[in-house]
Amino acid sequence: MITLFKDPIFQDFEKVFEPSFSPLTKVIKNETEYLVLIGAPGLTKEDLKISTKEGILKISFEKDVDDEKFYFVNSFTKSYHIPDDVKEKDIEGKFENGVLKLTLPIDKKKSIERTILLN
């Protein structure tokens, strides 16, 4: 007997219904810093993992949930290239009222524009 879900049309059926989540993100730049705001309602600061490596800022959340009544996201990962003019070692973060706020200070020494003359 052939079942409907063995049909190639339904090959990715489970992926369609897997819970996925990409939190709303806003990036604002001013003269002194980049400000990254990420909405993560229902999470706590202990739930989030934030790291930098090789010019990449990575924000992730993963939680094993065995409760069938739990309808919120159980994982997400967002990665951003850190701009060249950012002081990577001085990045700071704060999590309050379901909003992650990351401050990436701009290094004025790196952001000076100059013209390169060719020989």
Biopython code that builds the backbone (N, CA, C, O; Angstrom):
import numpy as np
from Bio.PDB.StructureBuilder import StructureBuilder

atoms = [
    (1, "MET", "N", (0.833, -1.180, 0.000)),
    (1, "MET", "CA", (0.000, 0.000, 0.000)),
    (1, "MET", "C", (0.882, 1.250, 0.000)),
    (1, "MET", "O", (1.814, 1.344, 0.798)),
    (2, "ILE", "N", (0.605, 2.183, -0.861)),
    (2, "ILE", "CA", (1.357, 3.432, -0.948)),
    (2, "ILE", "C", (0.649, 4.475, -0.094)),
    (2, "ILE", "O", (-0.557, 4.689, -0.217)),
    (3, "THR", "N", (1.422, 5.118, 0.771)),
    (3, "THR", "CA", (0.812, 6.166, 1.582)),
    (3, "THR", "C", (1.068, 7.512, 0.919)),
    (3, "THR", "O", (2.013, 7.672, 0.146)),
    (4, "LEU", "N", (0.237, 8.443, 1.224)),
    (4, "LEU", "CA", (0.317, 9.778, 0.652)),
    (4, "LEU", "C", (1.648, 10.459, 0.979)),
    (4, "LEU", "O", (2.186, 11.180, 0.139)),
    (5, "PHE", "N", (2.183, 10.246, 2.167)),
    (5, "PHE", "CA", (3.381, 10.961, 2.603)),
    (5, "PHE", "C", (4.675, 10.384, 2.046)),
    (5, "PHE", "O", (5.744, 10.954, 2.261)),
    (6, "LYS", "N", (4.595, 9.258, 1.332)),
    (6, "LYS", "CA", (5.782, 8.752, 0.642)),
    (6, "LYS", "C", (5.885, 9.342, -0.758)),
    (6, "LYS", "O", (6.895, 9.156, -1.437)),
    (7, "ASP", "N", (4.879, 10.033, -1.181)),
    (7, "ASP", "CA", (4.881, 10.706, -2.475)),
    (7, "ASP", "C", (5.959, 11.796, -2.448)),
    (7, "ASP", "O", (6.057, 12.516, -1.454)),
    (8, "PRO", "N", (6.774, 11.944, -3.510)),
    (8, "PRO", "CA", (7.840, 12.955, -3.526)),
    (8, "PRO", "C", (7.349, 14.380, -3.292)),
    (8, "PRO", "O", (8.106, 15.229, -2.820)),
    (9, "ILE", "N", (6.100, 14.643, -3.616)),
    (9, "ILE", "CA", (5.554, 15.986, -3.387)),
    (9, "ILE", "C", (5.605, 16.338, -1.903)),
    (9, "ILE", "O", (5.771, 17.504, -1.545)),
    (10, "PHE", "N", (5.462, 15.326, -1.037)),
    (10, "PHE", "CA", (5.434, 15.556, 0.406)),
    (10, "PHE", "C", (6.780, 15.265, 1.065)),
    (10, "PHE", "O", (6.860, 15.106, 2.283)),
    (11, "GLN", "N", (7.837, 15.196, 0.253)),
    (11, "GLN", "CA", (9.162, 14.858, 0.768)),
    (11, "GLN", "C", (9.595, 15.801, 1.891)),
    (11, "GLN", "O", (10.180, 15.349, 2.876)),
    (12, "ASP", "N", (9.324, 17.083, 1.765)),
    (12, "ASP", "CA", (9.728, 18.056, 2.778)),
    (12, "ASP", "C", (8.554, 18.480, 3.660)),
    (12, "ASP", "O", (8.579, 19.556, 4.257)),
    (13, "PHE", "N", (7.542, 17.647, 3.738)),
    (13, "PHE", "CA", (6.331, 17.964, 4.491)),
    (13, "PHE", "C", (6.633, 18.333, 5.945)),
    (13, "PHE", "O", (6.108, 19.317, 6.465)),
    (14, "GLU", "N", (7.489, 17.527, 6.599)),
    (14, "GLU", "CA", (7.794, 17.789, 8.000)),
    (14, "GLU", "C", (8.503, 19.120, 8.182)),
    (14, "GLU", "O", (8.272, 19.806, 9.178)),
    (15, "LYS", "N", (9.357, 19.499, 7.246)),
    (15, "LYS", "CA", (10.080, 20.762, 7.360)),
    (15, "LYS", "C", (9.144, 21.955, 7.307)),
    (15, "LYS", "O", (9.398, 22.978, 7.944)),
    (16, "VAL", "N", (8.072, 21.830, 6.555)),
    (16, "VAL", "CA", (7.109, 22.924, 6.435)),
    (16, "VAL", "C", (6.457, 23.215, 7.776)),
    (16, "VAL", "O", (6.173, 24.368, 8.102)),
    (17, "PHE", "N", (6.223, 22.165, 8.549)),
    (17, "PHE", "CA", (5.508, 22.326, 9.812)),
    (17, "PHE", "C", (6.420, 22.385, 11.032)),
    (17, "PHE", "O", (5.928, 22.496, 12.155)),
    (18, "GLU", "N", (7.726, 22.315, 10.841)),
    (18, "GLU", "CA", (8.645, 22.492, 11.960)),
    (18, "GLU", "C", (8.575, 23.925, 12.437)),
    (18, "GLU", "O", (8.549, 24.846, 11.620)),
    (19, "PRO", "N", (8.544, 24.135, 13.753)),
    (19, "PRO", "CA", (8.529, 25.518, 14.216)),
    (19, "PRO", "C", (9.861, 26.204, 13.913)),
    (19, "PRO", "O", (10.919, 25.705, 14.296)),
    (20, "SER", "N", (9.810, 27.316, 13.243)),
    (20, "SER", "CA", (11.020, 28.082, 12.970)),
    (20, "SER", "C", (10.783, 29.512, 13.426)),
    (20, "SER", "O", (9.647, 29.975, 13.518)),
    (21, "PHE", "N", (11.868, 30.191, 13.705)),
    (21, "PHE", "CA", (11.741, 31.522, 14.276)),
    (21, "PHE", "C", (12.946, 32.338, 13.896)),
    (21, "PHE", "O", (14.084, 31.887, 14.027)),
    (22, "SER", "N", (12.699, 33.519, 13.435)),
    (22, "SER", "CA", (13.763, 34.466, 13.190)),
    (22, "SER", "C", (13.325, 35.764, 13.855)),
    (22, "SER", "O", (12.431, 36.448, 13.357)),
    (23, "PRO", "N", (13.942, 36.100, 14.960)),
    (23, "PRO", "CA", (13.486, 37.276, 15.697)),
    (23, "PRO", "C", (13.640, 38.569, 14.894)),
    (23, "PRO", "O", (14.555, 38.714, 14.083)),
    (24, "LEU", "N", (12.736, 39.484, 15.140)),
    (24, "LEU", "CA", (12.777, 40.793, 14.503)),
    (24, "LEU", "C", (14.050, 41.508, 14.923)),
    (24, "LEU", "O", (14.372, 41.572, 16.110)),
    (25, "THR", "N", (14.770, 42.042, 13.951)),
    (25, "THR", "CA", (16.052, 42.693, 14.202)),
    (25, "THR", "C", (16.072, 44.071, 13.571)),
    (25, "THR", "O", (15.580, 44.270, 12.460)),
    (26, "LYS", "N", (16.645, 45.016, 14.292)),
    (26, "LYS", "CA", (16.804, 46.376, 13.772)),
    (26, "LYS", "C", (18.240, 46.809, 14.065)),
    (26, "LYS", "O", (18.734, 46.646, 15.181)),
    (27, "VAL", "N", (18.902, 47.364, 13.042)),
    (27, "VAL", "CA", (20.271, 47.862, 13.208)),
    (27, "VAL", "C", (20.265, 49.361, 12.915)),
    (27, "VAL", "O", (19.791, 49.809, 11.871)),
    (28, "ILE", "N", (20.797, 50.112, 13.855)),
    (28, "ILE", "CA", (20.857, 51.572, 13.730)),
    (28, "ILE", "C", (22.325, 51.982, 13.849)),
    (28, "ILE", "O", (23.048, 51.510, 14.726)),
    (29, "LYS", "N", (22.749, 52.874, 12.944)),
    (29, "LYS", "CA", (24.123, 53.381, 13.007)),
    (29, "LYS", "C", (24.087, 54.883, 13.210)),
    (29, "LYS", "O", (23.337, 55.599, 12.547)),
    (30, "ASN", "N", (24.920, 55.351, 14.148)),
    (30, "ASN", "CA", (25.116, 56.786, 14.303)),
    (30, "ASN", "C", (26.622, 57.055, 14.248)),
    (30, "ASN", "O", (27.389, 56.176, 13.856)),
    (31, "GLU", "N", (27.044, 58.233, 14.627)),
    (31, "GLU", "CA", (28.465, 58.604, 14.502)),
    (31, "GLU", "C", (29.388, 57.814, 15.422)),
    (31, "GLU", "O", (30.575, 57.675, 15.126)),
    (32, "THR", "N", (28.870, 57.297, 16.526)),
    (32, "THR", "CA", (29.729, 56.652, 17.510)),
    (32, "THR", "C", (29.557, 55.148, 17.641)),
    (32, "THR", "O", (30.419, 54.475, 18.205)),
    (33, "GLU", "N", (28.432, 54.600, 17.117)),
    (33, "GLU", "CA", (28.178, 53.184, 17.343)),
    (33, "GLU", "C", (27.128, 52.609, 16.395)),
    (33, "GLU", "O", (26.353, 53.326, 15.762)),
    (34, "TYR", "N", (27.144, 51.288, 16.331)),
    (34, "TYR", "CA", (26.047, 50.538, 15.720)),
    (34, "TYR", "C", (25.219, 50.013, 16.886)),
    (34, "TYR", "O", (25.772, 49.560, 17.889)),
    (35, "LEU", "N", (23.927, 50.070, 16.760)),
    (35, "LEU", "CA", (23.038, 49.556, 17.782)),
    (35, "LEU", "C", (22.210, 48.443, 17.140)),
    (35, "LEU", "O", (21.507, 48.673, 16.156)),
    (36, "VAL", "N", (22.296, 47.237, 17.704)),
    (36, "VAL", "CA", (21.545, 46.094, 17.188)),
    (36, "VAL", "C", (20.471, 45.762, 18.212)),
    (36, "VAL", "O", (20.772, 45.466, 19.368)),
    (37, "LEU", "N", (19.214, 45.813, 17.778)),
    (37, "LEU", "CA", (18.082, 45.502, 18.651)),
    (37, "LEU", "C", (17.403, 44.242, 18.127)),
    (37, "LEU", "O", (17.051, 44.160, 16.950)),
    (38, "ILE", "N", (17.221, 43.262, 19.010)),
    (38, "ILE", "CA", (16.608, 41.999, 18.614)),
    (38, "ILE", "C", (15.489, 41.669, 19.590)),
    (38, "ILE", "O", (15.712, 41.590, 20.798)),
    (39, "GLY", "N", (14.300, 41.479, 19.067)),
    (39, "GLY", "CA", (13.152, 41.118, 19.891)),
    (39, "GLY", "C", (13.177, 39.633, 20.194)),
    (39, "GLY", "O", (13.214, 38.814, 19.275)),
    (40, "ALA", "N", (13.158, 39.274, 21.470)),
    (40, "ALA", "CA", (13.161, 37.875, 21.892)),
    (40, "ALA", "C", (12.238, 37.708, 23.102)),
    (40, "ALA", "O", (12.695, 37.346, 24.187)),
    (41, "PRO", "N", (10.941, 37.970, 22.917)),
    (41, "PRO", "CA", (10.010, 37.876, 24.037)),
    (41, "PRO", "C", (9.924, 36.452, 24.576)),
    (41, "PRO", "O", (9.989, 35.478, 23.825)),
    (42, "GLY", "N", (9.780, 36.359, 25.874)),
    (42, "GLY", "CA", (9.667, 35.057, 26.517)),
    (42, "GLY", "C", (10.995, 34.439, 26.894)),
    (42, "GLY", "O", (11.025, 33.430, 27.598)),
    (43, "LEU", "N", (12.093, 35.019, 26.442)),
    (43, "LEU", "CA", (13.414, 34.499, 26.786)),
    (43, "LEU", "C", (14.013, 35.309, 27.926)),
    (43, "LEU", "O", (13.533, 36.392, 28.260)),
    (44, "THR", "N", (15.061, 34.765, 28.509)),
    (44, "THR", "CA", (15.814, 35.482, 29.535)),
    (44, "THR", "C", (17.247, 35.641, 29.043)),
    (44, "THR", "O", (17.639, 35.027, 28.051)),
    (45, "LYS", "N", (18.017, 36.455, 29.728)),
    (45, "LYS", "CA", (19.407, 36.654, 29.293)),
    (45, "LYS", "C", (20.205, 35.360, 29.409)),
    (45, "LYS", "O", (21.172, 35.160, 28.674)),
    (46, "GLU", "N", (19.810, 34.484, 30.323)),
    (46, "GLU", "CA", (20.495, 33.201, 30.470)),
    (46, "GLU", "C", (20.219, 32.277, 29.280)),
    (46, "GLU", "O", (21.009, 31.374, 29.004)),
    (47, "ASP", "N", (19.112, 32.494, 28.579)),
    (47, "ASP", "CA", (18.758, 31.664, 27.419)),
    (47, "ASP", "C", (19.610, 31.975, 26.192)),
    (47, "ASP", "O", (19.773, 31.117, 25.325)),
    (48, "LEU", "N", (20.148, 33.173, 26.108)),
    (48, "LEU", "CA", (20.862, 33.630, 24.917)),
    (48, "LEU", "C", (22.358, 33.373, 25.020)),
    (48, "LEU", "O", (22.953, 33.495, 26.091)),
    (49, "LYS", "N", (22.948, 33.020, 23.900)),
    (49, "LYS", "CA", (24.400, 32.879, 23.804)),
    (49, "LYS", "C", (24.873, 33.841, 22.727)),
    (49, "LYS", "O", (24.396, 33.800, 21.593)),
    (50, "ILE", "N", (25.813, 34.707, 23.087)),
    (50, "ILE", "CA", (26.327, 35.715, 22.158)),
    (50, "ILE", "C", (27.844, 35.576, 22.112)),
    (50, "ILE", "O", (28.506, 35.550, 23.149)),
    (51, "SER", "N", (28.389, 35.488, 20.897)),
    (51, "SER", "CA", (29.834, 35.325, 20.768)),
    (51, "SER", "C", (30.332, 36.029, 19.505)),
    (51, "SER", "O", (29.560, 36.340, 18.597)),
    (52, "THR", "N", (31.639, 36.269, 19.475)),
    (52, "THR", "CA", (32.293, 36.804, 18.278)),
    (52, "THR", "C", (33.463, 35.891, 17.937)),
    (52, "THR", "O", (34.158, 35.381, 18.816)),
    (53, "LYS", "N", (33.658, 35.704, 16.646)),
    (53, "LYS", "CA", (34.793, 34.906, 16.184)),
    (53, "LYS", "C", (35.059, 35.262, 14.733)),
    (53, "LYS", "O", (34.158, 35.215, 13.896)),
    (54, "GLU", "N", (36.297, 35.617, 14.443)),
    (54, "GLU", "CA", (36.749, 35.910, 13.082)),
    (54, "GLU", "C", (35.841, 36.915, 12.368)),
    (54, "GLU", "O", (35.490, 36.731, 11.203)),
    (55, "GLY", "N", (35.467, 37.978, 13.085)),
    (55, "GLY", "CA", (34.680, 39.047, 12.485)),
    (55, "GLY", "C", (33.199, 38.749, 12.341)),
    (55, "GLY", "O", (32.492, 39.463, 11.630)),
    (56, "ILE", "N", (32.716, 37.699, 13.009)),
    (56, "ILE", "CA", (31.301, 37.333, 12.960)),
    (56, "ILE", "C", (30.711, 37.435, 14.368)),
    (56, "ILE", "O", (31.271, 36.915, 15.333)),
    (57, "LEU", "N", (29.570, 38.117, 14.461)),
    (57, "LEU", "CA", (28.803, 38.199, 15.708)),
    (57, "LEU", "C", (27.695, 37.167, 15.604)),
    (57, "LEU", "O", (26.896, 37.207, 14.668)),
    (58, "LYS", "N", (27.636, 36.240, 16.556)),
    (58, "LYS", "CA", (26.655, 35.164, 16.522)),
    (58, "LYS", "C", (25.770, 35.228, 17.761)),
    (58, "LYS", "O", (26.260, 35.291, 18.889)),
    (59, "ILE", "N", (24.450, 35.211, 17.532)),
    (59, "ILE", "CA", (23.470, 35.236, 18.610)),
    (59, "ILE", "C", (22.615, 33.978, 18.446)),
    (59, "ILE", "O", (22.067, 33.727, 17.372)),
    (60, "SER", "N", (22.506, 33.191, 19.517)),
    (60, "SER", "CA", (21.741, 31.957, 19.384)),
    (60, "SER", "C", (20.970, 31.633, 20.659)),
    (60, "SER", "O", (21.260, 32.131, 21.747)),
    (61, "PHE", "N", (19.975, 30.775, 20.468)),
    (61, "PHE", "CA", (19.147, 30.282, 21.554)),
    (61, "PHE", "C", (18.748, 28.863, 21.198)),
    (61, "PHE", "O", (18.326, 28.589, 20.075)),
    (62, "GLU", "N", (18.884, 27.964, 22.159)),
    (62, "GLU", "CA", (18.440, 26.595, 21.942)),
    (62, "GLU", "C", (17.968, 26.024, 23.261)),
    (62, "GLU", "O", (18.623, 26.168, 24.293)),
    (63, "LYS", "N", (16.819, 25.373, 23.207)),
    (63, "LYS", "CA", (16.253, 24.812, 24.425)),
    (63, "LYS", "C", (15.545, 23.506, 24.065)),
    (63, "LYS", "O", (14.751, 23.461, 23.125)),
    (64, "ASP", "N", (15.834, 22.460, 24.810)),
    (64, "ASP", "CA", (15.123, 21.203, 24.614)),
    (64, "ASP", "C", (13.785, 21.295, 25.319)),
    (64, "ASP", "O", (13.723, 21.569, 26.517)),
    (65, "VAL", "N", (12.718, 21.068, 24.575)),
    (65, "VAL", "CA", (11.374, 21.179, 25.135)),
    (65, "VAL", "C", (10.648, 19.861, 24.922)),
    (65, "VAL", "O", (10.451, 19.423, 23.788)),
    (66, "ASP", "N", (10.248, 19.226, 26.038)),
    (66, "ASP", "CA", (9.507, 17.972, 25.964)),
    (66, "ASP", "C", (8.018, 18.185, 26.206)),
    (66, "ASP", "O", (7.227, 17.253, 26.064)),
    (67, "ASP", "N", (7.639, 19.387, 26.565)),
    (67, "ASP", "CA", (6.248, 19.696, 26.884)),
    (67, "ASP", "C", (5.459, 19.910, 25.592)),
    (67, "ASP", "O", (5.785, 20.807, 24.815)),
    (68, "GLU", "N", (4.421, 19.095, 25.353)),
    (68, "GLU", "CA", (3.618, 19.228, 24.142)),
    (68, "GLU", "C", (2.790, 20.516, 24.128)),
    (68, "GLU", "O", (2.295, 20.918, 23.075)),
    (69, "LYS", "N", (2.638, 21.153, 25.265)),
    (69, "LYS", "CA", (1.855, 22.388, 25.336)),
    (69, "LYS", "C", (2.721, 23.624, 25.128)),
    (69, "LYS", "O", (2.224, 24.750, 25.138)),
    (70, "PHE", "N", (4.013, 23.408, 24.941)),
    (70, "PHE", "CA", (4.938, 24.520, 24.731)),
    (70, "PHE", "C", (4.907, 24.904, 23.262)),
    (70, "PHE", "O", (5.288, 24.103, 22.409)),
    (71, "TYR", "N", (4.460, 26.116, 22.952)),
    (71, "TYR", "CA", (4.281, 26.527, 21.565)),
    (71, "TYR", "C", (5.282, 27.574, 21.107)),
    (71, "TYR", "O", (5.175, 28.063, 19.983)),
    (72, "PHE", "N", (6.235, 27.928, 21.927)),
    (72, "PHE", "CA", (7.196, 28.948, 21.547)),
    (72, "PHE", "C", (8.373, 28.297, 20.838)),
    (72, "PHE", "O", (8.514, 27.074, 20.840)),
    (73, "VAL", "N", (9.196, 29.106, 20.247)),
    (73, "VAL", "CA", (10.371, 28.643, 19.518)),
    (73, "VAL", "C", (11.314, 27.891, 20.455)),
    (73, "VAL", "O", (11.426, 28.225, 21.634)),
    (74, "ASN", "N", (11.999, 26.860, 19.913)),
    (74, "ASN", "CA", (12.964, 26.161, 20.742)),
    (74, "ASN", "C", (14.400, 26.411, 20.293)),
    (74, "ASN", "O", (15.338, 25.928, 20.928)),
    (75, "SER", "N", (14.587, 27.174, 19.185)),
    (75, "SER", "CA", (15.948, 27.540, 18.799)),
    (75, "SER", "C", (15.942, 28.598, 17.699)),
    (75, "SER", "O", (14.983, 28.724, 16.938)),
    (76, "PHE", "N", (17.031, 29.350, 17.637)),
    (76, "PHE", "CA", (17.305, 30.236, 16.516)),
    (76, "PHE", "C", (18.773, 30.612, 16.554)),
    (76, "PHE", "O", (19.410, 30.547, 17.606)),
    (77, "THR", "N", (19.307, 31.002, 15.420)),
    (77, "THR", "CA", (20.680, 31.496, 15.315)),
    (77, "THR", "C", (20.689, 32.638, 14.316)),
    (77, "THR", "O", (20.129, 32.529, 13.225)),
    (78, "LYS", "N", (21.325, 33.725, 14.694)),
    (78, "LYS", "CA", (21.508, 34.863, 13.788)),
    (78, "LYS", "C", (22.996, 35.198, 13.799)),
    (78, "LYS", "O", (23.632, 35.228, 14.853)),
    (79, "SER", "N", (23.534, 35.445, 12.625)),
    (79, "SER", "CA", (24.943, 35.801, 12.498)),
    (79, "SER", "C", (25.074, 37.068, 11.675)),
    (79, "SER", "O", (24.351, 37.274, 10.700)),
    (80, "TYR", "N", (26.010, 37.915, 12.084)),
    (80, "TYR", "CA", (26.242, 39.187, 11.401)),
    (80, "TYR", "C", (27.742, 39.378, 11.216)),
    (80, "TYR", "O", (28.532, 39.040, 12.098)),
    (81, "HIS", "N", (28.130, 39.924, 10.057)),
    (81, "HIS", "CA", (29.517, 40.340, 9.866)),
    (81, "HIS", "C", (29.725, 41.616, 10.666)),
    (81, "HIS", "O", (28.935, 42.554, 10.564)),
    (82, "ILE", "N", (30.770, 41.649, 11.449)),
    (82, "ILE", "CA", (31.090, 42.844, 12.225)),
    (82, "ILE", "C", (31.807, 43.820, 11.287)),
    (82, "ILE", "O", (32.817, 43.457, 10.685)),
    (83, "PRO", "N", (31.308, 45.041, 11.155)),
    (83, "PRO", "CA", (31.971, 46.014, 10.278)),
    (83, "PRO", "C", (33.421, 46.250, 10.703)),
    (83, "PRO", "O", (33.762, 46.130, 11.880)),
    (84, "ASP", "N", (34.268, 46.587, 9.724)),
    (84, "ASP", "CA", (35.694, 46.790, 9.984)),
    (84, "ASP", "C", (35.973, 47.931, 10.956)),
    (84, "ASP", "O", (37.004, 47.934, 11.628)),
    (85, "ASP", "N", (35.059, 48.901, 11.033)),
    (85, "ASP", "CA", (35.318, 50.054, 11.896)),
    (85, "ASP", "C", (34.845, 49.868, 13.337)),
    (85, "ASP", "O", (34.816, 50.834, 14.099)),
    (86, "VAL", "N", (34.476, 48.651, 13.724)),
    (86, "VAL", "CA", (33.984, 48.388, 15.083)),
    (86, "VAL", "C", (35.118, 47.926, 15.983)),
    (86, "VAL", "O", (35.971, 47.137, 15.575)),
    (87, "LYS", "N", (35.117, 48.432, 17.226)),
    (87, "LYS", "CA", (36.042, 47.964, 18.260)),
    (87, "LYS", "C", (35.448, 46.672, 18.826)),
    (87, "LYS", "O", (34.662, 46.699, 19.773)),
    (88, "GLU", "N", (35.831, 45.559, 18.239)),
    (88, "GLU", "CA", (35.221, 44.269, 18.573)),
    (88, "GLU", "C", (35.319, 43.927, 20.061)),
    (88, "GLU", "O", (34.381, 43.373, 20.634)),
    (89, "LYS", "N", (36.435, 44.250, 20.676)),
    (89, "LYS", "CA", (36.620, 43.911, 22.098)),
    (89, "LYS", "C", (35.741, 44.750, 23.025)),
    (89, "LYS", "O", (35.593, 44.412, 24.199)),
    (90, "ASP", "N", (35.159, 45.835, 22.520)),
    (90, "ASP", "CA", (34.338, 46.714, 23.348)),
    (90, "ASP", "C", (32.833, 46.550, 23.128)),
    (90, "ASP", "O", (32.044, 47.366, 23.604)),
    (91, "ILE", "N", (32.435, 45.499, 22.409)),
    (91, "ILE", "CA", (31.010, 45.250, 22.191)),
    (91, "ILE", "C", (30.350, 44.942, 23.532)),
    (91, "ILE", "O", (30.865, 44.157, 24.328)),
    (92, "GLU", "N", (29.199, 45.575, 23.766)),
    (92, "GLU", "CA", (28.470, 45.363, 25.017)),
    (92, "GLU", "C", (27.035, 44.957, 24.713)),
    (92, "GLU", "O", (26.495, 45.282, 23.656)),
    (93, "GLY", "N", (26.426, 44.243, 25.652)),
    (93, "GLY", "CA", (25.050, 43.810, 25.463)),
    (93, "GLY", "C", (24.225, 43.980, 26.720)),
    (93, "GLY", "O", (24.738, 44.003, 27.839)),
    (94, "LYS", "N", (22.922, 44.101, 26.492)),
    (94, "LYS", "CA", (21.967, 44.237, 27.590)),
    (94, "LYS", "C", (20.674, 43.564, 27.146)),
    (94, "LYS", "O", (20.271, 43.699, 25.991)),
    (95, "PHE", "N", (20.027, 42.849, 28.043)),
    (95, "PHE", "CA", (18.748, 42.214, 27.727)),
    (95, "PHE", "C", (17.715, 42.684, 28.742)),
    (95, "PHE", "O", (17.867, 42.495, 29.949)),
    (96, "GLU", "N", (16.662, 43.298, 28.220)),
    (96, "GLU", "CA", (15.656, 43.873, 29.108)),
    (96, "GLU", "C", (14.296, 43.853, 28.423)),
    (96, "GLU", "O", (14.175, 44.244, 27.262)),
    (97, "ASN", "N", (13.277, 43.401, 29.138)),
    (97, "ASN", "CA", (11.895, 43.381, 28.643)),
    (97, "ASN", "C", (11.755, 42.691, 27.283)),
    (97, "ASN", "O", (11.007, 43.157, 26.424)),
    (98, "GLY", "N", (12.474, 41.585, 27.091)),
    (98, "GLY", "CA", (12.360, 40.825, 25.858)),
    (98, "GLY", "C", (13.104, 41.403, 24.671)),
    (98, "GLY", "O", (12.913, 40.949, 23.543)),
    (99, "VAL", "N", (13.951, 42.398, 24.905)),
    (99, "VAL", "CA", (14.722, 43.013, 23.815)),
    (99, "VAL", "C", (16.215, 42.925, 24.128)),
    (99, "VAL", "O", (16.673, 43.380, 25.176)),
    (100, "LEU", "N", (16.964, 42.329, 23.196)),
    (100, "LEU", "CA", (18.417, 42.292, 23.298)),
    (100, "LEU", "C", (18.962, 43.532, 22.618)),
    (100, "LEU", "O", (18.625, 43.821, 21.469)),
    (101, "LYS", "N", (19.804, 44.264, 23.329)),
    (101, "LYS", "CA", (20.396, 45.498, 22.807)),
    (101, "LYS", "C", (21.914, 45.330, 22.824)),
    (101, "LYS", "O", (22.527, 45.236, 23.888)),
    (102, "LEU", "N", (22.512, 45.295, 21.630)),
    (102, "LEU", "CA", (23.964, 45.191, 21.513)),
    (102, "LEU", "C", (24.519, 46.507, 20.993)),
    (102, "LEU", "O", (24.006, 47.066, 20.024)),
    (103, "THR", "N", (25.561, 46.997, 21.637)),
    (103, "THR", "CA", (26.217, 48.230, 21.229)),
    (103, "THR", "C", (27.596, 47.882, 20.678)),
    (103, "THR", "O", (28.428, 47.296, 21.369)),
    (104, "LEU", "N", (27.818, 48.253, 19.425)),
    (104, "LEU", "CA", (29.100, 48.011, 18.766)),
    (104, "LEU", "C", (29.760, 49.359, 18.522)),
    (104, "LEU", "O", (29.422, 50.043, 17.556)),
    (105, "PRO", "N", (30.707, 49.760, 19.392)),
    (105, "PRO", "CA", (31.333, 51.082, 19.252)),
    (105, "PRO", "C", (32.212, 51.182, 18.011)),
    (105, "PRO", "O", (32.913, 50.241, 17.642)),
    (106, "ILE", "N", (32.152, 52.346, 17.384)),
    (106, "ILE", "CA", (32.946, 52.608, 16.183)),
    (106, "ILE", "C", (34.308, 53.152, 16.584)),
    (106, "ILE", "O", (34.411, 54.057, 17.411)),
    (107, "ASP", "N", (35.349, 52.589, 15.988)),
    (107, "ASP", "CA", (36.724, 53.047, 16.203)),
    (107, "ASP", "C", (37.022, 54.098, 15.143)),
    (107, "ASP", "O", (37.202, 53.769, 13.970)),
    (108, "LYS", "N", (37.073, 55.347, 15.548)),
    (108, "LYS", "CA", (37.284, 56.461, 14.603)),
    (108, "LYS", "C", (38.599, 56.313, 13.833)),
    (108, "LYS", "O", (38.697, 56.750, 12.687)),
    (109, "LYS", "N", (39.598, 55.704, 14.452)),
    (109, "LYS", "CA", (40.889, 55.542, 13.776)),
    (109, "LYS", "C", (40.758, 54.633, 12.557)),
    (109, "LYS", "O", (41.430, 54.849, 11.548)),
    (110, "LYS", "N", (39.897, 53.619, 12.644)),
    (110, "LYS", "CA", (39.714, 52.689, 11.529)),
    (110, "LYS", "C", (38.793, 53.244, 10.459)),
    (110, "LYS", "O", (38.844, 52.800, 9.312)),
    (111, "SER", "N", (37.954, 54.206, 10.812)),
    (111, "SER", "CA", (36.939, 54.649, 9.866)),
    (111, "SER", "C", (37.344, 55.881, 9.052)),
    (111, "SER", "O", (36.514, 56.443, 8.339)),
    (112, "ILE", "N", (38.597, 56.304, 9.147)),
    (112, "ILE", "CA", (39.047, 57.459, 8.368)),
    (112, "ILE", "C", (39.162, 57.064, 6.911)),
    (112, "ILE", "O", (39.775, 56.050, 6.576)),
    (113, "GLU", "N", (38.568, 57.872, 6.047)),
    (113, "GLU", "CA", (38.617, 57.602, 4.611)),
    (113, "GLU", "C", (39.836, 58.332, 4.019)),
    (113, "GLU", "O", (40.138, 59.468, 4.385)),
    (114, "ARG", "N", (40.510, 57.660, 3.116)),
    (114, "ARG", "CA", (41.625, 58.319, 2.454)),
    (114, "ARG", "C", (41.708, 57.825, 1.023)),
    (114, "ARG", "O", (41.181, 56.766, 0.683)),
    (115, "THR", "N", (42.368, 58.598, 0.200)),
    (115, "THR", "CA", (42.535, 58.269, -1.211)),
    (115, "THR", "C", (43.887, 57.613, -1.384)),
    (115, "THR", "O", (44.881, 58.073, -0.822)),
    (116, "ILE", "N", (43.933, 56.554, -2.150)),
    (116, "ILE", "CA", (45.184, 55.839, -2.414)),
    (116, "ILE", "C", (45.660, 56.267, -3.801)),
    (116, "ILE", "O", (44.935, 56.126, -4.786)),
    (117, "LEU", "N", (46.870, 56.784, -3.867)),
    (117, "LEU", "CA", (47.442, 57.194, -5.147)),
    (117, "LEU", "C", (48.165, 56.012, -5.776)),
    (117, "LEU", "O", (48.878, 55.277, -5.093)),
    (118, "LEU", "N", (47.979, 55.833, -7.069)),
    (118, "LEU", "CA", (48.607, 54.742, -7.782)),
    (118, "LEU", "C", (49.908, 55.214, -8.421)),
    (118, "LEU", "O", (49.994, 56.347, -8.894)),
    (119, "ASN", "N", (50.914, 54.357, -8.435)),
    (119, "ASN", "CA", (52.206, 54.650, -9.068)),
    (119, "ASN", "C", (52.183, 54.268, -10.523)),
    (119, "ASN", "O", (53.181, 54.440, -11.222)),
]
sb = StructureBuilder()
sb.init_structure("model")
sb.init_model(0)
sb.init_chain("A")
sb.init_seg("    ")
for serial, (resi, resn, name, xyz) in enumerate(atoms, 1):
    if name == "N":
        sb.init_residue(resn, " ", resi, " ")
    sb.init_atom(name, np.array(xyz, "f"), 0.0, 1.0, " ", f" {name:<3s}", serial, name[0])
structure = sb.get_structure()
